[in-house]
Amino acid sequence: MDRRNFLAGLTAAGVTLPAFRANAMEQLFKANVIAGDRAPAALADDELYWAQIQRAFDADRTMINLNNGGISPTPSHVLEQMIRDLKFTNELPVEHMWRVLEPRMESTRRDLARDFGCDPEEMAVVRNASEANEIMIFGIDLKRGDEVLLTNQNYPRMITSWQQRVKREGIVLNQISFKVPPPSDEYIVEQFRKAITPRTKVIEVTHITNLTGQILPVRQIVQMARPLGIEVFVDGAHAFNHFPFTRDQLDCDYYGTSLHKWTHAPIGTGFLYVRKAKIPQLWSLMGSTEGNAANIRKYEEIGTHPQANFNAVSAALAFSRGIGPERKIARLRYLRDRWAKRLLAASDRVKVLTPLDNDRAGAICMFSVDGIEPGKLGGWLLDKHKIVTTPIGHPEFSGIRITPSVYTSVDEIDTFGDAVLKAIAKGIA
């Protein structure tokens, strides 16, 4: 494919090209020339291809960042667009931000809706998954005694938000437990099914857990709950643009996610999807006019805020489309398996709490080492080897969460593996 056809192909796919700086587009072009028509799995270990993608990020290579599940860097050209718009805003905010930049968020809404597979009138652009999920949590009408069902592996802020409603309104919060890794999707669905009572009004389910990276069977849970009149809220904080899916594949009515993780958008961006028929019954966090009751934009009423972050989302989406979701997840699983299977093969003291060799997990993976406390191992990796990880303690399990990204190199993954094997062999004292 020549450069002109490459650009034309992206344009036909809905990619907004002007947001790219010249060298970012050049990296994608070079990468796609290398890729040719090979299948995603065949590209997963092609370091020449992924080196082109890595060059789009100005990452600090003096540190090895294996906590991309928290916040991921954004490609340099996306950051530059945001900075450009911030400077433009600052010249005359009341005109440049409110009259010029804010109306352009309709393009961001359109682009997000296209990738998620919904109507733009069902897509609210918000600041993060917590805001999206709290709109759901605090926006649904419940009365004293109504029950909400979730797992004890849901994100802590969502649990505490529900607990606030318990204290203020007398609703009932039920939390279920499940094994890690779970034996099957059917097992997960059954844990929810057994906990449902006649008073259950809401189920909140994580699409992929922030702990072990387990992908949960959202569609099956939704289709079990809907005939019972139970609303299902999906916390997709770590899912969107991590692995391929659409709204229709999930069959969900509500979905919240962050875009500063796997979409590589600027920090402080996310989206809330609400099926059109459900919008009138879900309150916004901040009051809006009566005429907005059925308008998805009522969830964006947050007062004065920088518009530049939101508008740069379209540039991040264009970059992600240039890679392609199937290529992306193939690479992420390759990096995960490279370190996880190596450690499992090298020592029987290593335990991996995330399923490998199937589509029930992505880049996020948790491991533990018998005899070494996760927090101490994580601290040693950071102090001695400049490797950023995420030690996690849960009442039912503990370990270290490892989360590479598309800019992570094989050398960085292998350096991490070398360090863990050194800790196993010689200790961390």
C-alpha positions as CSV (number, residue, x, y, z in Angstrom):
1,M,0.0,0.0,0.0
2,D,1.4,3.4,-0.9
3,R,1.1,6.4,1.4
4,R,-1.8,8.0,-0.5
5,N,-3.9,4.8,-0.4
6,F,-3.0,4.4,3.3
7,L,-4.3,7.9,4.1
8,A,-7.4,7.4,1.9
9,G,-8.1,4.1,3.7
10,L,-8.0,5.8,7.1
11,T,-10.3,8.6,5.9
12,A,-12.8,6.0,4.6
13,A,-12.7,4.4,8.0
14,G,-13.7,7.6,9.6
15,V,-10.3,8.5,11.0
16,T,-9.8,12.3,11.5
17,L,-6.4,12.9,9.9
18,P,-5.6,16.6,10.7
19,A,-5.1,15.8,14.4
20,F,-1.9,13.8,13.6
21,R,1.4,15.4,13.7
22,A,3.6,14.5,10.7
23,N,5.8,12.0,12.4
24,A,3.0,10.2,14.2
25,M,1.3,9.5,10.8
26,E,4.7,8.5,9.5
27,Q,5.1,5.8,12.2
28,L,1.6,4.4,11.5
29,F,2.4,4.3,7.8
30,K,5.7,2.6,8.3
31,A,4.0,0.1,10.7
32,N,1.3,-0.8,8.2
33,V,3.8,-1.3,5.4
34,I,5.6,-3.8,7.6
35,A,2.3,-5.4,8.6
36,G,1.1,-6.0,5.1
37,D,-1.9,-8.3,5.1
38,R,-0.6,-10.6,7.9
39,A,-3.0,-11.8,10.5
40,P,-2.9,-10.1,14.0
41,A,-1.4,-13.2,15.6
42,A,1.4,-13.2,13.1
43,L,2.3,-9.6,14.0
44,A,2.2,-10.1,17.8
45,D,5.9,-10.8,18.0
46,D,7.1,-8.7,15.1
47,E,9.4,-6.2,16.9
48,L,10.0,-4.2,13.7
49,Y,6.2,-3.5,13.5
50,W,5.8,-2.6,17.2
51,A,8.9,-0.5,17.2
52,Q,7.1,1.9,14.9
53,I,4.2,2.2,17.3
54,Q,6.5,2.7,20.3
55,R,8.1,5.7,18.6
56,A,4.7,7.5,18.8
57,F,5.1,7.7,22.6
58,D,7.6,9.9,24.4
59,A,8.0,7.4,27.2
60,D,10.6,7.7,30.0
61,R,12.7,4.6,29.2
62,T,14.8,5.0,32.4
63,M,11.8,3.4,34.1
64,I,9.8,0.3,33.1
65,N,6.1,1.1,33.4
66,L,4.1,-2.0,34.0
67,N,1.1,-0.2,35.5
68,N,-0.6,1.0,32.4
69,G,-3.9,-0.2,33.8
70,G,-4.0,2.8,36.1
71,I,-3.2,5.6,33.7
72,S,-1.4,5.2,30.3
73,P,0.7,7.7,28.5
74,T,-0.9,9.3,25.5
75,P,0.8,9.4,22.1
76,S,2.8,12.5,21.7
77,H,0.7,14.0,18.9
78,V,-2.4,13.6,21.0
79,L,-0.8,15.5,23.9
80,E,0.3,18.2,21.4
81,Q,-3.2,18.7,20.2
82,M,-4.5,19.1,23.7
83,I,-1.7,21.6,24.5
84,R,-2.4,23.5,21.3
85,D,-6.1,23.8,22.3
86,L,-5.2,24.8,25.8
87,K,-3.1,27.7,24.5
88,F,-5.8,28.6,22.1
89,T,-8.3,28.6,25.0
90,N,-6.1,30.8,27.1
91,E,-5.9,33.6,24.4
92,L,-9.6,34.4,24.9
93,P,-11.4,31.7,27.0
94,V,-15.0,32.9,26.7
95,E,-14.8,32.9,22.9
96,H,-12.2,30.3,22.0
97,M,-13.3,27.6,24.5
98,W,-17.0,28.1,24.8
99,R,-17.8,29.2,21.2
100,V,-15.1,27.4,19.2
101,L,-13.9,24.3,21.0
102,E,-16.9,23.2,23.0
103,P,-19.1,22.6,19.9
104,R,-16.4,20.4,18.4
105,M,-17.1,17.8,21.2
106,E,-19.9,16.6,19.0
107,S,-17.2,15.1,16.7
108,T,-15.7,13.3,19.8
109,R,-19.2,12.1,20.6
110,R,-19.7,10.8,17.1
111,D,-16.3,9.1,17.0
112,L,-16.8,7.3,20.3
113,A,-20.3,6.2,19.3
114,R,-18.9,4.8,16.1
115,D,-16.3,2.7,17.9
116,F,-18.7,1.5,20.7
117,G,-21.5,0.8,18.2
118,C,-24.2,3.1,19.5
119,D,-26.2,6.2,18.5
120,P,-24.3,9.4,19.3
121,E,-27.4,10.5,21.2
122,E,-26.6,7.7,23.7
123,M,-23.0,8.8,24.3
124,A,-21.9,11.2,27.0
125,V,-18.3,12.4,27.2
126,V,-17.2,12.5,30.9
127,R,-14.0,12.7,32.9
128,N,-13.4,9.1,33.9
129,A,-15.0,5.8,34.6
130,S,-15.7,6.8,38.2
131,E,-17.8,9.7,37.1
132,A,-19.7,7.6,34.6
133,N,-20.4,4.9,37.1
134,E,-21.4,7.3,39.8
135,I,-23.9,8.9,37.5
136,M,-25.5,5.4,37.3
137,I,-25.1,4.7,41.0
138,F,-26.6,8.0,42.2
139,G,-28.9,8.5,39.2
140,I,-31.2,5.5,39.6
141,D,-34.2,5.7,41.8
142,L,-34.2,3.2,44.6
143,K,-36.2,3.0,47.8
144,R,-35.4,1.6,51.3
145,G,-35.0,-2.2,51.2
146,D,-34.2,-2.4,47.5
147,E,-31.2,-4.6,46.9
148,V,-28.1,-4.0,44.7
149,L,-25.8,-6.9,43.8
150,L,-22.1,-6.7,42.9
151,T,-18.9,-8.7,43.6
152,N,-16.3,-8.0,46.2
153,Q,-13.9,-7.5,43.3
154,N,-15.7,-4.4,42.0
155,Y,-13.6,-1.2,42.0
156,P,-13.5,0.2,45.6
157,R,-14.8,3.7,44.7
158,M,-17.9,2.1,43.3
159,I,-18.4,0.0,46.4
160,T,-18.1,3.0,48.6
161,S,-20.5,4.9,46.4
162,W,-23.2,2.2,46.9
163,Q,-22.4,2.1,50.6
164,Q,-23.1,5.9,50.8
165,R,-26.6,5.1,49.5
166,V,-26.9,2.4,52.1
167,K,-26.2,4.9,54.8
168,R,-28.4,7.7,53.5
169,E,-31.3,5.8,52.0
170,G,-31.4,2.3,53.6
171,I,-30.9,0.3,50.4
172,V,-29.3,-3.1,50.8
173,L,-25.9,-3.9,49.2
174,N,-25.0,-7.6,48.6
175,Q,-21.5,-8.6,47.5
176,I,-20.7,-12.0,46.1
177,S,-17.4,-13.7,45.8
178,F,-15.9,-15.8,43.0
179,K,-12.8,-17.9,42.6
180,V,-9.7,-16.5,40.9
181,P,-9.3,-17.6,38.2
182,P,-12.9,-18.8,37.8
183,P,-13.5,-22.2,36.3
184,S,-15.9,-20.9,33.6
185,D,-18.2,-18.1,32.5
186,E,-21.2,-20.3,33.6
187,Y,-19.7,-20.4,37.1
188,I,-19.6,-16.6,37.2
189,V,-23.2,-16.2,36.0
190,E,-24.4,-18.8,38.5
191,Q,-22.8,-16.9,41.4
192,F,-24.9,-13.9,40.4
193,R,-28.0,-15.9,39.8
194,K,-27.9,-17.6,43.2
195,A,-27.6,-14.1,44.9
196,I,-30.7,-12.6,43.2
197,T,-33.8,-12.1,45.4
198,P,-37.2,-10.6,44.6
199,R,-35.9,-7.3,45.9
200,T,-32.8,-7.1,43.6
201,K,-33.1,-4.0,41.5
202,V,-29.6,-3.4,40.2
203,I,-26.5,-5.6,39.3
204,E,-23.2,-3.7,38.8
205,V,-20.7,-5.9,37.0
206,T,-17.1,-5.1,36.0
207,H,-16.4,-5.9,32.3
208,I,-12.8,-6.7,33.3
209,T,-11.6,-6.6,36.9
210,N,-8.9,-4.1,37.9
211,L,-7.4,-6.8,40.1
212,T,-6.6,-10.0,38.1
213,G,-7.8,-8.8,34.7
214,Q,-10.6,-11.4,34.5
215,I,-13.1,-10.6,31.7
216,L,-16.6,-11.3,33.0
217,P,-19.5,-12.6,30.9
218,V,-21.4,-9.3,30.6
219,R,-23.8,-10.4,27.9
220,Q,-24.9,-13.5,29.8
221,I,-25.4,-11.6,33.0
222,V,-27.5,-8.9,31.2
223,Q,-29.7,-11.4,29.5
224,M,-30.2,-13.3,32.7
225,A,-31.2,-10.1,34.6
226,R,-33.3,-8.2,32.1
227,P,-36.4,-10.6,32.1
228,L,-36.4,-10.1,35.9
229,G,-36.6,-6.3,35.6
230,I,-33.1,-5.9,37.0
231,E,-30.9,-3.1,35.6
232,V,-27.3,-4.0,34.9
233,F,-24.6,-1.3,35.1
234,V,-21.4,-2.2,33.4
235,D,-18.1,-0.8,34.8
236,G,-15.9,-1.0,31.7
237,A,-13.0,1.1,33.1
238,H,-10.3,-1.2,31.8
239,A,-12.1,-2.7,28.8
240,F,-12.8,-0.1,26.0
241,N,-10.0,-0.3,23.4
242,H,-8.3,-3.0,25.4
243,F,-9.9,-5.8,23.5
244,P,-12.5,-5.7,20.7
245,F,-16.2,-5.5,21.4
246,T,-19.3,-3.5,20.7
247,R,-22.4,-2.5,22.5
248,D,-24.5,-5.0,20.7
249,Q,-22.1,-7.8,21.6
250,L,-22.6,-7.0,25.2
251,D,-26.4,-6.2,24.8
252,C,-26.0,-3.7,27.7
253,D,-28.1,-0.7,28.6
254,Y,-25.5,1.2,30.6
255,Y,-21.7,1.3,30.2
256,G,-19.0,3.5,31.8
257,T,-15.3,3.7,31.0
258,S,-12.1,5.7,31.2
259,L,-10.3,6.7,28.0
260,H,-6.9,7.5,29.6
261,K,-6.1,3.8,30.0
262,W,-6.4,1.7,26.8
263,T,-7.6,4.4,24.4
264,H,-4.5,6.5,25.3
265,A,-6.5,9.7,25.4
266,P,-5.5,12.6,27.7
267,I,-5.9,12.2,31.5
268,G,-9.4,13.0,32.6
269,T,-11.5,11.6,29.8
270,G,-14.1,8.9,29.7
271,F,-17.6,8.1,28.4
272,L,-21.0,7.1,29.7
273,Y,-23.3,5.1,27.4
274,V,-27.0,5.0,28.3
275,R,-29.5,3.4,26.0
276,K,-31.9,6.0,24.7
277,A,-35.0,4.6,26.3
278,K,-33.2,4.6,29.7
279,I,-32.0,8.2,29.7
280,P,-35.2,9.9,31.1
281,Q,-35.2,7.6,34.2
282,L,-31.5,8.1,35.1
283,W,-30.8,11.4,36.9
284,S,-27.7,13.5,36.2
285,L,-25.3,14.3,39.0
286,M,-25.7,18.0,38.5
287,G,-29.0,19.5,37.8
288,S,-30.1,20.3,34.2
289,T,-33.1,21.9,32.6
290,E,-36.4,20.0,32.3
291,G,-36.0,20.1,28.6
292,N,-32.8,18.0,28.9
293,A,-34.5,15.1,30.7
294,A,-34.1,12.8,27.7
295,N,-30.9,14.4,26.4
296,I,-27.6,12.5,26.9
297,R,-25.8,15.8,27.3
298,K,-27.4,16.3,30.8
299,Y,-24.7,14.0,32.1
300,E,-22.1,16.5,30.9
301,E,-23.3,19.3,33.0
302,I,-20.3,19.7,35.3
303,G,-19.6,23.5,35.2
304,T,-16.6,25.1,33.7
305,H,-13.9,22.7,32.6
306,P,-11.1,22.4,30.0
307,Q,-12.5,21.4,26.7
308,A,-9.1,20.6,25.2
309,N,-8.8,17.2,27.0
310,F,-12.1,16.0,25.5
311,N,-11.4,17.2,21.9
312,A,-8.1,15.4,21.8
313,V,-10.0,12.1,22.3
314,S,-10.7,12.0,18.6
315,A,-7.0,12.0,17.8
316,A,-6.4,9.2,20.3
317,L,-9.2,7.1,18.6
318,A,-7.7,7.7,15.2
319,F,-4.4,6.4,16.4
320,S,-6.0,3.3,17.9
321,R,-7.9,2.6,14.7
322,G,-4.6,2.9,12.8
323,I,-3.3,0.0,14.8
324,G,-6.5,-2.0,14.9
325,P,-8.2,-3.7,17.9
326,E,-7.3,-7.2,16.8
327,R,-3.6,-6.4,16.4
328,K,-3.6,-4.6,19.7
329,I,-5.0,-7.4,21.8
330,A,-2.8,-10.0,20.1
331,R,0.3,-8.0,21.1
332,L,-0.9,-7.4,24.6
333,R,-1.6,-11.1,25.2
334,Y,1.8,-12.0,23.7
335,L,3.6,-9.7,26.1
336,R,1.5,-11.1,29.0
337,D,2.3,-14.7,28.1
338,R,6.0,-13.9,27.5
339,W,6.6,-13.0,31.2
340,A,3.8,-15.1,32.9
341,K,4.6,-18.4,31.2
342,R,8.3,-17.9,31.7
343,L,7.9,-17.4,35.4
344,L,5.5,-20.4,35.7
345,A,8.0,-22.6,33.9
346,A,11.0,-21.4,35.9
347,S,9.6,-21.8,39.4
348,D,6.9,-23.7,41.2
349,R,6.7,-20.9,43.7
350,V,5.0,-18.7,41.1
351,K,1.2,-18.6,40.9
352,V,-0.7,-16.8,38.2
353,L,-4.2,-15.7,39.2
354,T,-5.3,-14.7,35.7
355,P,-6.4,-17.2,33.0
356,L,-4.0,-17.6,30.1
357,D,-4.5,-19.2,26.6
358,N,-8.1,-17.9,26.2
359,D,-10.1,-14.8,25.6
360,R,-11.0,-14.4,29.3
361,A,-8.2,-11.9,29.9
362,G,-6.1,-9.3,28.2
363,A,-2.9,-7.4,29.2
364,I,-3.8,-7.3,32.9
365,C,-2.3,-10.2,34.8
366,M,-1.6,-10.9,38.5
367,F,1.0,-13.2,39.9
368,S,2.4,-14.0,43.3
369,V,5.6,-15.7,44.6
370,D,5.3,-18.1,47.6
371,G,7.4,-16.7,50.4
372,I,7.7,-13.1,49.2
373,E,5.1,-10.6,50.3
374,P,3.7,-8.7,47.2
375,G,4.2,-5.2,48.6
376,K,7.8,-5.9,49.5
377,L,8.5,-7.5,46.1
378,G,6.9,-4.5,44.4
379,G,8.9,-2.1,46.4
380,W,12.1,-4.0,45.6
381,L,11.4,-4.0,41.9
382,L,10.8,-0.2,42.0
383,D,13.8,0.6,44.2
384,K,16.4,-1.7,42.7
385,H,15.3,-2.1,39.1
386,K,13.1,0.9,38.4
387,I,10.2,-1.3,37.4
388,V,6.7,0.1,38.2
389,T,4.2,-2.6,39.2
390,T,1.0,-2.7,41.2
391,P,1.0,-4.8,44.5
392,I,-2.6,-5.7,45.4
393,G,-4.1,-7.0,48.6
394,H,-7.6,-8.4,48.6
395,P,-9.3,-10.3,51.5
396,E,-9.3,-13.5,49.4
397,F,-6.0,-13.2,47.5
398,S,-3.0,-11.0,46.9
399,G,-0.3,-10.5,44.3
400,I,1.3,-8.1,41.9
401,R,-0.6,-6.8,38.9
402,I,1.4,-6.4,35.7
403,T,0.1,-4.4,32.9
404,P,2.1,-3.7,29.8
405,S,0.9,-1.6,26.8
406,V,1.5,-1.2,23.1
407,Y,4.6,1.0,23.7
408,T,6.1,-1.7,26.1
409,S,9.2,-3.4,24.6
410,V,10.1,-7.0,24.8
411,D,13.4,-6.0,26.4
412,E,11.4,-4.3,29.2
413,I,9.3,-7.4,29.7
414,D,12.4,-9.6,29.8
415,T,14.1,-7.3,32.3
416,F,11.1,-7.6,34.6
417,G,11.2,-11.4,34.3
418,D,14.9,-11.5,35.0
419,A,14.4,-9.4,38.1
420,V,11.6,-11.6,39.5
421,L,13.7,-14.7,38.9
422,K,16.6,-13.1,40.7
423,A,14.3,-12.3,43.7
424,I,13.2,-16.0,43.7
425,A,16.7,-17.3,43.6
426,K,18.5,-14.8,46.0
427,G,15.7,-13.1,47.9
428,I,15.1,-9.3,48.2
429,A,16.7,-8.6,51.6
